Amino acid sequence: MMSLHLSDVLTRFLPDYQQHYAMNWQQQAACKHILQCRTLALGQQLWQCDNCQQQQVVYCSCRDRHCPRCQGQRTRDWIEAQAANLLQVKYFHLVFTLPHELNVISQYAPEKLYKSLFSAVWQTLSKFALQHRKSTGELGMTAVLHTWGQTLTQHIHLHCLIPGGMLSKAERWQVIDKGYLFPVKALSTVFRAKMLQQLRDEKLSIPDKDALLTTPWTVFSKACLCKPQTVLRYLGRYTRKGVLHESRLQRISAEGVSFSYRDYRDDNKRKAMTLSGPEFIRRYLSHVLPKGFMRIRHYGLLANRCRKRKLTIIRQQEAQRKPKDEATATERETPCWRCSHCQVGSLHLASVIAHRPEGNPDG
């Protein structure tokens, strides 16, 4: 069975979608990149086997963060870079979810809404860290914004990975031994207050304010991660995960687009859903982020400005040495793959061929 791609959906249904919906320039750019990805429009690379000398042509990718075909290598590269920042402690995984009443703000002020979410979550965790009964100090946090649910609807939430320890003002590392970071019900109450205050500071209109003040907000604590390899897998899964993995696409027909999803309310069962082509595209494009918006952010002792120094202090106190491959930076090798022709040699990049539009002379 031929694999399906998001570009197939756009090729078939985007003209119809454009007749019914307006697109901002970020959405237009994302569609253009996805349609051009791994086609002649972006040029091609020539790879050659070092054994049989067989040559293969590979089309270049668009590298757009909204393109599902461009996340694999970027995920591996990012995980490799993050390995140097891991601490030999357990990690807490918390998920802060916005009530769906606030989804409407993402339609006219997405950057302010998402920025407020990051700030409110970090302020909430910092408040608890400074008021901890046994020890106080600074936490570290890697936060990742997701705006989608399994059926591509708006489900705005923040995944937070937090090392199990605090760095005191005297820069003494204090490990958190208990099985949870902070009580989630208490976190939920403070998170609600911080988020609503952030929205007021941004001068955003808050819909259904009375309901938001009386309804419990969701803060979910997942199981602790105890091994560095597990933490890396989680980082890859949650940081570079796109809106829709193309393996979930099942069928594209006149009726629309069929795709699989997991129903978390029904014992995590895998089900299928069919949407009209324009509706599928509308849902997908609703998750296109503002240009330049950072959906992965580091806070506290993991913040970019102080991470290297503070991690060094922590590792010294833990009497742990860095692995040899972390001690010095090494130049990345060009990736290579096994030759599909002889199954013995490896493919190596021979040249990059830029695409020249038809009608343009060479030279």
VEXDREN-2710 file (C-alpha; in Angstrom, 1 decimal):
% VEXDREN-2710
k/r/px/py/pz
1/MET/0.0/0.0/0.0
2/MET/1.4/3.4/-1.0
3/SER/2.1/5.6/2.0
4/LEU/0.1/8.8/2.2
5/HIS/1.5/12.3/2.9
6/LEU/0.1/15.6/4.1
7/SER/1.1/17.0/0.8
8/ASP/-1.4/14.7/-0.9
9/VAL/-4.2/16.1/1.3
10/LEU/-3.1/19.7/0.4
11/THR/-2.8/18.9/-3.3
12/ARG/-6.3/17.6/-3.4
13/PHE/-8.2/19.8/-1.0
14/LEU/-6.3/23.1/-0.6
15/PRO/-8.0/24.9/-3.5
16/ASP/-11.5/24.1/-2.0
17/TYR/-10.3/25.1/1.4
18/GLN/-9.1/28.5/0.1
19/GLN/-12.6/29.2/-1.3
20/HIS/-14.1/29.0/2.2
21/TYR/-11.4/30.1/4.6
22/ALA/-8.8/33.0/4.7
23/MET/-5.2/32.1/5.4
24/ASN/-2.6/34.2/7.1
25/TRP/0.9/34.5/5.7
26/GLN/2.3/31.9/8.1
27/GLN/-0.2/29.3/7.0
28/GLN/0.4/30.1/3.4
29/ALA/4.1/29.7/3.8
30/ALA/3.6/26.4/5.7
31/CYS/1.4/25.0/2.9
32/LYS/3.9/26.1/0.3
33/HIS/6.8/24.4/2.1
34/ILE/4.9/21.2/2.7
35/LEU/3.8/21.0/-1.0
36/GLN/7.4/21.5/-2.2
37/CYS/9.1/19.2/0.4
38/ARG/11.1/16.5/-1.3
39/THR/10.3/17.6/-4.8
40/LEU/12.4/19.0/-7.6
41/ALA/11.3/22.5/-6.5
42/LEU/13.8/22.5/-3.6
43/GLY/16.6/20.9/-5.5
44/GLN/18.2/17.4/-5.1
45/GLN/21.2/15.6/-3.7
46/LEU/23.3/13.0/-5.4
47/TRP/24.4/10.1/-3.1
48/GLN/27.0/7.5/-4.2
49/CYS/27.8/4.1/-2.9
50/ASP/31.4/3.6/-1.8
51/ASN/31.3/-0.1/-2.9
52/CYS/29.4/-0.4/-6.1
53/GLN/29.5/3.3/-7.1
54/GLN/25.7/3.2/-7.7
55/GLN/24.2/6.7/-7.5
56/GLN/20.9/7.7/-6.0
57/VAL/19.0/11.0/-6.2
58/VAL/17.3/12.3/-3.1
59/TYR/15.1/15.4/-3.2
60/CYS/15.8/18.1/-0.6
61/SER/13.4/18.7/2.3
62/CYS/11.8/22.0/3.3
63/ARG/12.9/21.9/7.0
64/ASP/9.6/23.7/8.0
65/ARG/8.8/22.8/11.6
66/HIS/5.1/22.2/10.6
67/CYS/6.1/19.7/8.0
68/PRO/5.6/16.1/9.3
69/ARG/8.3/14.7/6.9
70/CYS/11.1/16.9/8.3
71/GLN/11.0/16.1/12.0
72/GLY/12.9/12.8/12.1
73/GLN/16.5/14.0/11.6
74/ARG/15.8/17.2/13.5
75/THR/14.6/15.2/16.5
76/ARG/17.8/13.1/16.5
77/ASP/20.0/16.1/16.2
78/TRP/18.2/17.9/19.1
79/ILE/18.3/14.8/21.3
80/GLU/22.0/14.5/20.7
81/ALA/22.5/18.1/21.7
82/GLN/20.4/17.7/24.9
83/ALA/22.3/14.6/26.1
84/ALA/25.0/16.9/27.5
85/ASN/22.4/18.7/29.7
86/LEU/21.1/15.6/31.5
87/LEU/21.5/15.2/35.3
88/GLN/21.8/11.8/37.0
89/VAL/18.5/12.3/38.9
90/LYS/14.9/11.4/38.3
91/TYR/12.8/13.8/36.2
92/PHE/9.3/14.9/36.9
93/HIS/6.9/15.2/34.0
94/LEU/4.0/17.7/34.5
95/VAL/1.4/18.7/32.0
96/PHE/-0.5/22.1/32.4
97/THR/-3.6/22.3/30.3
98/LEU/-5.6/25.5/29.4
99/PRO/-9.4/25.3/29.7
100/HIS/-11.0/25.1/26.3
101/GLU/-12.8/28.4/27.0
102/LEU/-9.5/30.2/26.3
103/ASN/-9.0/28.6/22.9
104/VAL/-10.7/31.5/21.2
105/ILE/-7.8/33.8/22.2
106/SER/-5.4/31.7/20.0
107/GLN/-7.4/32.8/16.9
108/TYR/-6.5/36.5/17.3
109/ALA/-3.6/36.7/19.7
110/PRO/-1.8/33.3/19.7
111/GLU/1.6/34.7/20.6
112/LYS/0.3/36.5/23.7
113/LEU/-1.7/33.5/24.8
114/TYR/1.2/31.0/24.5
115/LYS/3.7/33.4/26.0
116/SER/1.3/33.9/29.0
117/LEU/1.1/30.1/29.4
118/PHE/4.9/29.7/29.6
119/SER/5.2/32.5/32.1
120/ALA/2.3/31.3/34.3
121/VAL/3.6/27.8/34.5
122/TRP/7.1/28.9/35.5
123/GLN/5.8/31.4/38.0
124/THR/3.7/28.7/39.6
125/LEU/6.5/26.2/39.9
126/SER/8.9/28.8/41.2
127/LYS/6.4/29.9/43.8
128/PHE/6.2/26.3/45.1
129/ALA/10.0/25.8/45.0
130/LEU/10.6/28.9/47.1
131/GLN/8.0/27.8/49.7
132/HIS/9.0/24.2/50.0
133/ARG/9.0/23.0/53.6
134/LYS/12.2/21.0/53.6
135/SER/14.3/22.8/51.1
136/THR/14.0/25.9/48.9
137/GLY/15.8/26.9/45.8
138/GLU/15.7/27.1/42.0
139/LEU/14.3/24.5/39.8
140/GLY/15.2/23.7/36.2
141/MET/12.5/23.2/33.5
142/THR/12.3/22.3/29.9
143/ALA/8.8/23.2/28.6
144/VAL/7.3/22.2/25.3
145/LEU/4.1/23.8/23.9
146/HIS/1.5/21.5/22.2
147/THR/-1.7/23.0/20.9
148/TRP/-3.4/19.9/19.5
149/GLY/-5.3/16.9/20.6
150/GLN/-5.5/13.5/18.9
151/THR/-8.3/14.6/16.6
152/LEU/-6.4/17.8/15.7
153/THR/-8.7/20.0/17.7
154/GLN/-7.4/22.9/19.9
155/HIS/-6.0/21.4/23.1
156/ILE/-3.4/23.8/24.4
157/HIS/-1.1/22.4/27.0
158/LEU/2.5/22.5/28.2
159/HIS/4.7/19.5/28.8
160/CYS/7.3/20.2/31.5
161/LEU/10.3/18.0/32.3
162/ILE/11.9/19.0/35.6
163/PRO/15.1/17.5/37.1
164/GLY/14.5/16.2/40.6
165/GLY/16.5/18.8/42.6
166/MET/16.9/22.4/43.6
167/LEU/19.9/24.7/43.6
168/SER/19.8/26.9/46.7
169/LYS/20.9/30.6/46.8
170/ALA/24.2/29.4/48.3
171/GLU/24.4/27.1/45.2
172/ARG/24.0/23.9/47.1
173/TRP/22.4/21.1/45.2
174/GLN/19.4/19.5/47.0
175/VAL/17.9/16.3/45.6
176/ILE/14.2/15.7/45.8
177/ASP/13.7/12.2/47.1
178/LYS/9.9/11.9/47.1
179/GLY/7.9/10.4/44.3
180/TYR/6.1/13.6/43.2
181/LEU/7.2/17.2/42.9
182/PHE/4.3/19.2/44.3
183/PRO/0.6/18.4/45.0
184/VAL/-1.2/18.8/41.7
185/LYS/-4.4/20.2/43.2
186/ALA/-2.5/23.1/44.8
187/LEU/-0.6/23.6/41.6
188/SER/-3.8/23.8/39.7
189/THR/-5.2/26.6/41.9
190/VAL/-2.1/28.7/41.7
191/PHE/-1.7/28.1/38.0
192/ARG/-5.2/29.4/37.4
193/ALA/-4.5/32.6/39.3
194/LYS/-1.2/33.1/37.6
195/MET/-2.6/32.5/34.1
196/LEU/-5.5/34.8/34.5
197/GLN/-3.2/37.5/35.8
198/GLN/-1.0/37.1/32.8
199/LEU/-3.9/37.5/30.4
200/ARG/-4.9/40.7/32.3
201/ASP/-1.4/42.0/32.0
202/GLU/-1.5/41.4/28.3
203/LYS/-4.8/43.3/28.2
204/LEU/-6.6/40.3/26.6
205/SER/-10.3/39.8/27.0
206/ILE/-11.0/36.8/29.2
207/PRO/-14.1/34.8/28.0
208/ASP/-16.4/33.1/30.6
209/LYS/-14.4/34.6/33.5
210/ASP/-16.9/33.3/36.1
211/ALA/-16.8/29.8/34.8
212/LEU/-13.0/29.8/34.7
213/LEU/-12.8/31.0/38.3
214/THR/-15.0/28.2/39.6
215/THR/-13.9/25.3/37.3
216/PRO/-10.8/23.3/38.4
217/TRP/-7.9/23.6/36.0
218/THR/-6.0/20.5/34.9
219/VAL/-2.5/19.8/36.0
220/PHE/-1.4/16.2/35.4
221/SER/1.6/14.5/36.9
222/LYS/3.0/11.6/34.9
223/ALA/5.3/8.9/36.3
224/CYS/8.8/9.9/37.2
225/LEU/11.6/9.2/34.7
226/CYS/14.6/7.6/36.4
227/LYS/17.0/6.7/33.6
228/PRO/18.8/9.2/31.3
229/GLN/17.9/7.1/28.3
230/THR/14.2/7.3/29.2
231/VAL/14.4/11.1/29.6
232/LEU/16.0/11.4/26.2
233/ARG/13.2/9.4/24.6
234/TYR/10.6/11.6/26.3
235/LEU/12.5/14.7/25.1
236/GLY/12.3/13.4/21.6
237/ARG/8.7/12.4/21.8
238/TYR/7.4/15.6/23.3
239/THR/9.7/18.3/22.0
240/ARG/9.8/17.5/18.2
241/LYS/6.5/15.7/17.9
242/GLY/4.4/17.2/15.2
243/VAL/0.7/17.8/14.9
244/LEU/0.1/14.5/13.0
245/HIS/2.5/11.7/12.2
246/GLU/1.8/10.7/8.6
247/SER/1.6/7.0/9.5
248/ARG/-1.8/7.9/11.0
249/LEU/-3.2/8.8/7.5
250/GLN/-5.4/6.0/6.3
251/ARG/-7.3/7.1/3.3
252/ILE/-7.9/10.2/1.1
253/SER/-11.0/10.1/-1.0
254/ALA/-13.9/12.2/-2.3
255/GLU/-15.5/11.9/1.2
256/GLY/-12.5/13.4/2.9
257/VAL/-9.5/12.3/4.9
258/SER/-9.5/9.3/7.2
259/PHE/-6.9/9.0/10.0
260/SER/-6.4/7.1/13.2
261/TYR/-6.4/8.5/16.7
262/ARG/-6.3/7.3/20.3
263/ASP/-9.4/7.9/22.4
264/TYR/-8.0/8.6/25.9
265/ARG/-11.5/8.7/27.3
266/ASP/-12.2/5.1/26.1
267/ASP/-9.3/3.2/27.6
268/ASN/-6.8/4.6/25.1
269/LYS/-8.4/2.6/22.2
270/ARG/-7.3/3.3/18.7
271/LYS/-10.1/4.5/16.5
272/ALA/-10.6/6.1/13.0
273/MET/-12.1/9.4/12.1
274/THR/-13.0/10.9/8.7
275/LEU/-13.1/14.6/8.1
276/SER/-13.9/16.6/5.0
277/GLY/-10.8/17.7/3.2
278/PRO/-11.3/21.4/4.0
279/GLU/-12.1/20.7/7.7
280/PHE/-9.0/18.5/8.0
281/ILE/-6.8/21.3/6.6
282/ARG/-8.5/23.9/8.8
283/ARG/-7.7/21.9/11.9
284/TYR/-4.2/21.3/10.9
285/LEU/-3.4/24.9/10.0
286/SER/-4.9/26.1/13.3
287/HIS/-1.7/24.8/14.9
288/VAL/0.7/26.8/12.7
289/LEU/2.7/28.9/15.2
290/PRO/3.6/32.6/14.7
291/LYS/6.9/33.0/12.9
292/GLY/9.9/32.9/15.3
293/PHE/7.9/31.8/18.3
294/MET/9.9/29.4/20.5
295/ARG/7.8/26.4/21.4
296/ILE/10.6/24.8/23.4
297/ARG/12.0/26.9/26.3
298/HIS/14.4/26.3/29.2
299/TYR/14.0/27.9/32.6
300/GLY/15.8/28.3/35.9
301/LEU/19.0/26.4/36.2
302/LEU/18.5/25.1/32.7
303/ALA/18.2/28.6/31.1
304/ASN/20.6/29.2/28.3
305/ARG/22.4/32.1/30.0
306/CYS/23.4/30.1/33.1
307/ARG/23.0/26.4/32.3
308/LYS/26.6/25.5/31.6
309/ARG/27.9/27.1/34.9
310/LYS/25.1/25.7/37.1
311/LEU/25.2/22.2/35.7
312/THR/29.0/22.2/36.3
313/ILE/28.4/23.1/40.0
314/ILE/25.7/20.4/40.3
315/ARG/27.9/17.7/38.8
316/GLN/30.8/18.7/41.0
317/GLN/28.7/18.3/44.0
318/GLU/27.4/15.0/42.8
319/ALA/31.0/13.9/42.3
320/GLN/30.2/12.8/38.7
321/ARG/32.4/13.3/35.7
322/LYS/31.1/14.1/32.3
323/PRO/31.3/11.3/29.7
324/LYS/34.2/11.5/27.4
325/ASP/32.1/12.4/24.4
326/GLU/30.7/15.4/26.3
327/ALA/34.1/16.8/27.3
328/THR/34.9/18.3/24.0
329/ALA/32.8/19.2/21.1
330/THR/33.3/17.0/18.0
331/GLU/32.5/17.9/14.5
332/ARG/29.4/16.2/13.2
333/GLU/29.9/13.6/10.5
334/THR/27.8/13.7/7.3
335/PRO/25.1/11.0/7.7
336/CYS/25.3/7.9/5.5
337/TRP/23.0/5.1/4.7
338/ARG/23.3/1.5/3.5
339/CYS/23.2/1.1/-0.3
340/SER/19.9/-0.5/-1.4
341/HIS/21.5/-1.8/-4.6
342/CYS/24.5/-3.9/-3.3
343/GLN/23.4/-4.0/0.4
344/VAL/27.2/-3.8/1.3
345/GLY/28.4/-0.3/0.8
346/SER/27.3/3.0/2.4
347/LEU/25.8/6.0/0.6
348/HIS/27.8/9.2/0.9
349/LEU/26.8/12.7/-0.3
350/ALA/28.4/13.4/-3.6
351/SER/26.9/16.7/-4.7
352/VAL/23.9/19.0/-4.2
353/ILE/22.0/20.0/-7.4
354/ALA/20.1/23.2/-7.1
355/HIS/16.8/23.4/-9.0
356/ARG/16.7/25.8/-11.9
357/PRO/13.3/27.0/-13.0
358/GLU/12.3/26.1/-16.5
359/GLY/13.3/28.7/-19.1
360/ASN/16.4/29.9/-17.1
361/PRO/19.6/29.2/-19.1
362/ASP/22.5/27.5/-17.4
363/GLY/25.6/29.5/-16.6
END
